[in-house]
Amino acid sequence: MVDAALAQALAEAALTLEWSEIEHETIMTGIGKLGQKPDAVLQFLLENSPGSVTIEEQLVLRKKISELASQLEAQFARERSTLGDSEFTP
């Protein structure tokens, strides 16, 4: 059985996570390293990130992906052309 103090500590730790940093890394990796489509990354984050619950948070996330997408897609294309198709399985 989970001790009440431990449960409280875990709950507080979850609240202190920097979800914007986790979302940023997900965007950078999903689009820039794995070649995922920006819309797919956005949908994943909207469905799974506790940091994107409100309409305002969702708008910020959409804007961030929109601003980064073309740069990250170009990065992925450059890396893919340098390493060859066999290295990537988006």
N, CA, C and O atoms as a GROMACS GRO file, in nm:
protein
  360
    1MET      N    1   0.084  -0.118   0.000
    1MET     CA    2   0.000   0.000   0.000
    1MET      C    3   0.089   0.124   0.000
    1MET      O    4   0.188   0.131   0.073
    2VAL      N    5   0.054   0.221  -0.081
    2VAL     CA    6   0.134   0.342  -0.093
    2VAL      C    7   0.108   0.432   0.027
    2VAL      O    8  -0.006   0.464   0.061
    3ASP      N    9   0.215   0.471   0.090
    3ASP     CA   10   0.209   0.562   0.203
    3ASP      C   11   0.150   0.695   0.158
    3ASP      O   12   0.180   0.742   0.049
    4ALA      N   13   0.066   0.756   0.240
    4ALA     CA   14  -0.002   0.881   0.204
    4ALA      C   15   0.098   0.993   0.176
    4ALA      O   16   0.077   1.074   0.086
    5ALA      N   17   0.207   0.998   0.252
    5ALA     CA   18   0.309   1.102   0.230
    5ALA      C   19   0.378   1.082   0.096
    5ALA      O   20   0.407   1.179   0.026
    6LEU      N   21   0.404   0.956   0.061
    6LEU     CA   22   0.467   0.927  -0.067
    6LEU      C   23   0.373   0.964  -0.181
    6LEU      O   24   0.415   1.022  -0.282
    7ALA      N   25   0.246   0.931  -0.166
    7ALA     CA   26   0.148   0.966  -0.269
    7ALA      C   27   0.142   1.117  -0.288
    7ALA      O   28   0.135   1.165  -0.400
    8GLN      N   29   0.144   1.191  -0.178
    8GLN     CA   30   0.142   1.337  -0.185
    8GLN      C   31   0.267   1.390  -0.254
    8GLN      O   32   0.259   1.480  -0.337
    9ALA      N   33   0.382   1.334  -0.219
    9ALA     CA   34   0.509   1.377  -0.280
    9ALA      C   35   0.508   1.351  -0.430
    9ALA      O   36   0.554   1.435  -0.508
   10LEU      N   37   0.457   1.236  -0.471
   10LEU     CA   38   0.450   1.204  -0.614
   10LEU      C   39   0.356   1.300  -0.687
   10LEU      O   40   0.386   1.344  -0.798
   11ALA      N   41   0.245   1.331  -0.625
   11ALA     CA   42   0.150   1.425  -0.686
   11ALA      C   43   0.212   1.562  -0.702
   11ALA      O   44   0.196   1.627  -0.806
   12GLU      N   45   0.284   1.608  -0.600
   12GLU     CA   46   0.350   1.738  -0.608
   12GLU      C   47   0.461   1.738  -0.713
   12GLU      O   48   0.479   1.838  -0.782
   13ALA      N   49   0.534   1.629  -0.725
   13ALA     CA   50   0.641   1.619  -0.824
   13ALA      C   51   0.583   1.629  -0.965
   13ALA      O   52   0.641   1.695  -1.051
   14ALA      N   53   0.469   1.565  -0.989
   14ALA     CA   54   0.405   1.572  -1.121
   14ALA      C   55   0.366   1.714  -1.156
   14ALA      O   56   0.372   1.753  -1.272
   15LEU      N   57   0.327   1.791  -1.056
   15LEU     CA   58   0.289   1.930  -1.081
   15LEU      C   59   0.408   2.019  -1.111
   15LEU      O   60   0.392   2.124  -1.174
   16THR      N   61   0.527   1.980  -1.068
   16THR     CA   62   0.644   2.065  -1.088
   16THR      C   63   0.720   2.034  -1.216
   16THR      O   64   0.815   2.103  -1.250
   17LEU      N   65   0.679   1.931  -1.288
   17LEU     CA   66   0.745   1.901  -1.416
   17LEU      C   67   0.728   2.019  -1.511
   17LEU      O   68   0.623   2.084  -1.514
   18GLU      N   69   0.828   2.044  -1.586
   18GLU     CA   70   0.822   2.150  -1.687
   18GLU      C   71   0.768   2.090  -1.817
   18GLU      O   72   0.844   2.049  -1.904
   19TRP      N   73   0.636   2.086  -1.827
   19TRP     CA   74   0.575   2.024  -1.944
   19TRP      C   75   0.612   2.095  -2.073
   19TRP      O   76   0.619   2.031  -2.178
   20SER      N   77   0.637   2.224  -2.068
   20SER     CA   78   0.676   2.295  -2.190
   20SER      C   79   0.810   2.243  -2.240
   20SER      O   80   0.832   2.236  -2.361
   21GLU      N   81   0.901   2.206  -2.150
   21GLU     CA   82   1.030   2.150  -2.191
   21GLU      C   83   1.011   2.010  -2.251
   21GLU      O   84   1.075   1.975  -2.350
   22ILE      N   85   0.924   1.932  -2.190
   22ILE     CA   86   0.897   1.798  -2.242
   22ILE      C   87   0.831   1.808  -2.380
   22ILE      O   88   0.866   1.732  -2.471
   23GLU      N   89   0.738   1.899  -2.395
   23GLU     CA   90   0.673   1.920  -2.525
   23GLU      C   91   0.776   1.965  -2.629
   23GLU      O   92   0.774   1.918  -2.743
   24HIS      N   93   0.864   2.056  -2.590
   24HIS     CA   94   0.966   2.106  -2.683
   24HIS      C   95   1.056   1.991  -2.732
   24HIS      O   96   1.083   1.980  -2.852
   25GLU      N   97   1.101   1.908  -2.640
   25GLU     CA   98   1.184   1.794  -2.679
   25GLU      C   99   1.108   1.697  -2.768
   25GLU      O  100   1.166   1.641  -2.862
   26THR      N  101   0.980   1.679  -2.741
   26THR     CA  102   0.898   1.591  -2.825
   26THR      C  103   0.886   1.647  -2.966
   26THR      O  104   0.893   1.571  -3.063
   27ILE      N  105   0.869   1.776  -2.978
   27ILE     CA  106   0.861   1.841  -3.109
   27ILE      C  107   0.993   1.826  -3.184
   27ILE      O  108   0.996   1.784  -3.299
   28MET      N  109   1.104   1.858  -3.116
   28MET     CA  110   1.235   1.854  -3.178
   28MET      C  111   1.268   1.712  -3.226
   28MET      O  112   1.318   1.693  -3.337
   29THR      N  113   1.241   1.614  -3.141
   29THR     CA  114   1.272   1.476  -3.174
   29THR      C  115   1.175   1.420  -3.278
   29THR      O  116   1.216   1.358  -3.376
   30GLY      N  117   1.047   1.443  -3.255
   30GLY     CA  118   0.946   1.386  -3.346
   30GLY      C  119   0.960   1.435  -3.488
   30GLY      O  120   0.956   1.355  -3.582
   31ILE      N  121   0.977   1.564  -3.506
   31ILE     CA  122   0.986   1.620  -3.642
   31ILE      C  123   1.129   1.619  -3.693
   31ILE      O  124   1.154   1.573  -3.805
   32GLY      N  125   1.223   1.668  -3.613
   32GLY     CA  126   1.360   1.686  -3.658
   32GLY      C  127   1.443   1.561  -3.666
   32GLY      O  128   1.531   1.551  -3.752
   33LYS      N  129   1.418   1.464  -3.580
   33LYS     CA  130   1.499   1.342  -3.576
   33LYS      C  131   1.428   1.221  -3.635
   33LYS      O  132   1.492   1.135  -3.696
   34LEU      N  133   1.296   1.213  -3.616
   34LEU     CA  134   1.221   1.096  -3.660
   34LEU      C  135   1.140   1.119  -3.786
   34LEU      O  136   1.086   1.024  -3.844
   35GLY      N  137   1.129   1.244  -3.830
   35GLY     CA  138   1.057   1.274  -3.953
   35GLY      C  139   0.906   1.265  -3.944
   35GLY      O  140   0.838   1.247  -4.045
   36GLN      N  141   0.853   1.277  -3.824
   36GLN     CA  142   0.708   1.274  -3.808
   36GLN      C  143   0.649   1.404  -3.863
   36GLN      O  144   0.713   1.509  -3.860
   37LYS      N  145   0.528   1.397  -3.910
   37LYS     CA  146   0.459   1.515  -3.962
   37LYS      C  147   0.421   1.606  -3.846
   37LYS      O  148   0.382   1.558  -3.740
   38PRO      N  149   0.433   1.737  -3.864
   38PRO     CA  150   0.398   1.831  -3.757
   38PRO      C  151   0.257   1.810  -3.702
   38PRO      O  152   0.236   1.820  -3.581
   39ASP      N  153   0.161   1.781  -3.788
   39ASP     CA  154   0.024   1.758  -3.742
   39ASP      C  155   0.014   1.636  -3.652
   39ASP      O  156  -0.063   1.635  -3.556
   40ALA      N  157   0.092   1.532  -3.682
   40ALA     CA  158   0.091   1.412  -3.599
   40ALA      C  159   0.151   1.439  -3.462
   40ALA      O  160   0.101   1.391  -3.360
   41VAL      N  161   0.258   1.517  -3.458
   41VAL     CA  162   0.321   1.552  -3.331
   41VAL      C  163   0.226   1.639  -3.249
   41VAL      O  164   0.211   1.619  -3.128
   42LEU      N  165   0.163   1.734  -3.314
   42LEU     CA  166   0.066   1.819  -3.245
   42LEU      C  167  -0.047   1.734  -3.186
   42LEU      O  168  -0.081   1.750  -3.069
   43GLN      N  169  -0.103   1.647  -3.265
   43GLN     CA  170  -0.213   1.563  -3.218
   43GLN      C  171  -0.170   1.477  -3.100
   43GLN      O  172  -0.244   1.463  -3.003
   44PHE      N  173  -0.050   1.419  -3.109
   44PHE     CA  174   0.001   1.339  -2.999
   44PHE      C  175   0.010   1.420  -2.870
   44PHE      O  176  -0.034   1.376  -2.764
   45LEU      N  177   0.066   1.540  -2.880
   45LEU     CA  178   0.081   1.624  -2.761
   45LEU      C  179  -0.053   1.670  -2.707
   45LEU      O  180  -0.073   1.674  -2.586
   46LEU      N  181  -0.145   1.705  -2.795
   46LEU     CA  182  -0.277   1.747  -2.749
   46LEU      C  183  -0.349   1.635  -2.674
   46LEU      O  184  -0.425   1.661  -2.580
   47GLU      N  185  -0.325   1.513  -2.716
   47GLU     CA  186  -0.391   1.399  -2.653
   47GLU      C  187  -0.321   1.352  -2.526
   47GLU      O  188  -0.384   1.289  -2.440
   48ASN      N  189  -0.191   1.382  -2.512
   48ASN     CA  190  -0.114   1.321  -2.405
   48ASN      C  191  -0.047   1.415  -2.306
   48ASN      O  192  -0.008   1.371  -2.198
   49SER      N  193  -0.033   1.540  -2.338
   49SER     CA  194   0.040   1.630  -2.249
   49SER      C  195  -0.052   1.702  -2.151
   49SER      O  196  -0.145   1.770  -2.191
   50PRO      N  197  -0.025   1.685  -2.021
   50PRO     CA  198  -0.101   1.760  -1.922
   50PRO      C  199  -0.070   1.910  -1.928
   50PRO      O  200  -0.139   1.990  -1.865
   51GLY      N  201   0.033   1.947  -2.002
   51GLY     CA  202   0.069   2.087  -2.017
   51GLY      C  203  -0.008   2.158  -2.127
   51GLY      O  204   0.012   2.277  -2.150
   52SER      N  205  -0.097   2.086  -2.194
   52SER     CA  206  -0.174   2.144  -2.305
   52SER      C  207  -0.323   2.115  -2.288
   52SER      O  208  -0.388   2.062  -2.378
   53VAL      N  209  -0.374   2.151  -2.174
   53VAL     CA  210  -0.514   2.122  -2.144
   53VAL      C  211  -0.604   2.238  -2.185
   53VAL      O  212  -0.708   2.216  -2.246
   54THR      N  213  -0.565   2.359  -2.152
   54THR     CA  214  -0.651   2.473  -2.181
   54THR      C  215  -0.638   2.515  -2.327
   54THR      O  216  -0.540   2.480  -2.394
   55ILE      N  217  -0.734   2.589  -2.374
   55ILE     CA  218  -0.731   2.641  -2.511
   55ILE      C  219  -0.607   2.728  -2.532
   55ILE      O  220  -0.542   2.720  -2.636
   56GLU      N  221  -0.574   2.809  -2.434
   56GLU     CA  222  -0.457   2.897  -2.444
   56GLU      C  223  -0.328   2.815  -2.458
   56GLU      O  224  -0.242   2.849  -2.539
   57GLU      N  225  -0.315   2.709  -2.378
   57GLU     CA  226  -0.196   2.624  -2.386
   57GLU      C  227  -0.189   2.554  -2.522
   57GLU      O  228  -0.081   2.539  -2.579
   58GLN      N  229  -0.303   2.513  -2.572
   58GLN     CA  230  -0.307   2.447  -2.702
   58GLN      C  231  -0.268   2.543  -2.814
   58GLN      O  232  -0.198   2.504  -2.907
   59LEU      N  233  -0.312   2.667  -2.804
   59LEU     CA  234  -0.275   2.767  -2.905
   59LEU      C  235  -0.125   2.794  -2.903
   59LEU      O  236  -0.063   2.809  -3.009
   60VAL      N  237  -0.067   2.802  -2.784
   60VAL     CA  238   0.077   2.821  -2.772
   60VAL      C  239   0.151   2.705  -2.836
   60VAL      O  240   0.250   2.725  -2.907
   61LEU      N  241   0.105   2.584  -2.811
   61LEU     CA  242   0.167   2.465  -2.868
   61LEU      C  243   0.156   2.464  -3.020
   61LEU      O  244   0.254   2.434  -3.089
   62ARG      N  245   0.039   2.497  -3.073
   62ARG     CA  246   0.020   2.504  -3.218
   62ARG      C  247   0.116   2.606  -3.281
   62ARG      O  248   0.176   2.581  -3.385
   63LYS      N  249   0.128   2.722  -3.216
   63LYS     CA  250   0.216   2.827  -3.267
   63LYS      C  251   0.361   2.782  -3.265
   63LYS      O  252   0.435   2.805  -3.361
   64LYS      N  253   0.402   2.718  -3.158
   64LYS     CA  254   0.540   2.671  -3.147
   64LYS      C  255   0.572   2.570  -3.257
   64LYS      O  256   0.677   2.580  -3.321
   65ILE      N  257   0.483   2.474  -3.279
   65ILE     CA  258   0.506   2.375  -3.385
   65ILE      C  259   0.508   2.443  -3.521
   65ILE      O  260   0.592   2.410  -3.605
   66SER      N  261   0.418   2.535  -3.543
   66SER     CA  262   0.413   2.607  -3.670
   66SER      C  263   0.543   2.682  -3.697
   66SER      O  264   0.593   2.682  -3.809
   67GLU      N  265   0.597   2.744  -3.595
   67GLU     CA  266   0.721   2.821  -3.610
   67GLU      C  267   0.842   2.731  -3.632
   67GLU      O  268   0.935   2.771  -3.702
   68LEU      N  269   0.843   2.612  -3.575
   68LEU     CA  270   0.960   2.524  -3.583
   68LEU      C  271   0.953   2.422  -3.696
   68LEU      O  272   1.057   2.370  -3.737
   69ALA      N  273   0.835   2.394  -3.746
   69ALA     CA  274   0.814   2.281  -3.838
   69ALA      C  275   0.903   2.285  -3.962
   69ALA      O  276   0.970   2.186  -3.992
   70SER      N  277   0.906   2.395  -4.034
   70SER     CA  278   0.982   2.396  -4.160
   70SER      C  279   1.132   2.378  -4.134
   70SER      O  280   1.199   2.308  -4.210
   71GLN      N  281   1.183   2.439  -4.030
   71GLN     CA  282   1.324   2.423  -3.995
   71GLN      C  283   1.355   2.278  -3.958
   71GLN      O  284   1.457   2.223  -4.002
   72LEU      N  285   1.269   2.216  -3.880
   72LEU     CA  286   1.292   2.078  -3.838
   72LEU      C  287   1.275   1.979  -3.953
   72LEU      O  288   1.349   1.882  -3.962
   73GLU      N  289   1.178   2.005  -4.040
   73GLU     CA  290   1.161   1.918  -4.157
   73GLU      C  291   1.283   1.926  -4.248
   73GLU      O  292   1.326   1.825  -4.303
   74ALA      N  293   1.338   2.045  -4.264
   74ALA     CA  294   1.460   2.062  -4.345
   74ALA      C  295   1.577   1.991  -4.280
   74ALA      O  296   1.658   1.928  -4.349
   75GLN      N  297   1.587   2.000  -4.148
   75GLN     CA  298   1.693   1.930  -4.075
   75GLN      C  299   1.683   1.780  -4.097
   75GLN      O  300   1.783   1.713  -4.124
   76PHE      N  301   1.562   1.727  -4.086
   76PHE     CA  302   1.542   1.585  -4.107
   76PHE      C  303   1.580   1.545  -4.250
   76PHE      O  304   1.645   1.443  -4.271
   77ALA      N  305   1.539   1.625  -4.347
   77ALA     CA  306   1.570   1.594  -4.488
   77ALA      C  307   1.720   1.594  -4.512
   77ALA      O  308   1.772   1.507  -4.582
   78ARG      N  309   1.791   1.692  -4.454
   78ARG     CA  310   1.938   1.696  -4.468
   78ARG      C  311   2.003   1.572  -4.408
   78ARG      O  312   2.088   1.509  -4.470
   79GLU      N  313   1.962   1.538  -4.286
   79GLU     CA  314   2.020   1.421  -4.220
   79GLU      C  315   1.988   1.294  -4.295
   79GLU      O  316   2.071   1.204  -4.307
   80ARG      N  317   1.868   1.286  -4.345
   80ARG     CA  318   1.826   1.167  -4.420
   80ARG      C  319   1.908   1.152  -4.548
   80ARG      O  320   1.950   1.042  -4.584
   81SER      N  321   1.929   1.264  -4.617
   81SER     CA  322   2.005   1.256  -4.742
   81SER      C  323   2.152   1.225  -4.715
   81SER      O  324   2.218   1.161  -4.797
   82THR      N  325   2.203   1.268  -4.603
   82THR     CA  326   2.343   1.242  -4.566
   82THR      C  327   2.363   1.097  -4.525
   82THR      O  328   2.461   1.034  -4.564
   83LEU      N  329   2.270   1.044  -4.446
   83LEU     CA  330   2.285   0.908  -4.392
   83LEU      C  331   2.221   0.802  -4.478
   83LEU      O  332   2.257   0.684  -4.467
   84GLY      N  333   2.129   0.840  -4.563
   84GLY     CA  334   2.060   0.743  -4.647
   84GLY      C  335   1.930   0.698  -4.585
   84GLY      O  336   1.912   0.706  -4.463
   85ASP      N  337   1.840   0.651  -4.668
   85ASP     CA  338   1.706   0.611  -4.624
   85ASP      C  339   1.706   0.498  -4.523
   85ASP      O  340   1.615   0.490  -4.440
   86SER      N  341   1.804   0.410  -4.528
   86SER     CA  342   1.802   0.292  -4.441
   86SER      C  343   1.813   0.327  -4.294
   86SER      O  344   1.778   0.246  -4.209
   87GLU      N  345   1.860   0.446  -4.262
   87GLU     CA  346   1.875   0.488  -4.124
   87GLU      C  347   1.745   0.535  -4.061
   87GLU      O  348   1.738   0.549  -3.939
   88PHE      N  349   1.643   0.560  -4.141
   88PHE     CA  350   1.520   0.623  -4.092
   88PHE      C  351   1.400   0.537  -4.119
   88PHE      O  352   1.386   0.478  -4.226
   89THR      N  353   1.313   0.532  -4.021
   89THR     CA  354   1.185   0.463  -4.036
   89THR      C  355   1.077   0.546  -3.970
   89THR      O  356   1.030   0.511  -3.861
   90PRO      N  357   1.035   0.656  -4.034
   90PRO     CA  358   0.932   0.741  -3.973
   90PRO      C  359   0.798   0.673  -3.962
   90PRO      O  360   0.702   0.732  -3.913
   0.00000   0.00000   0.00000
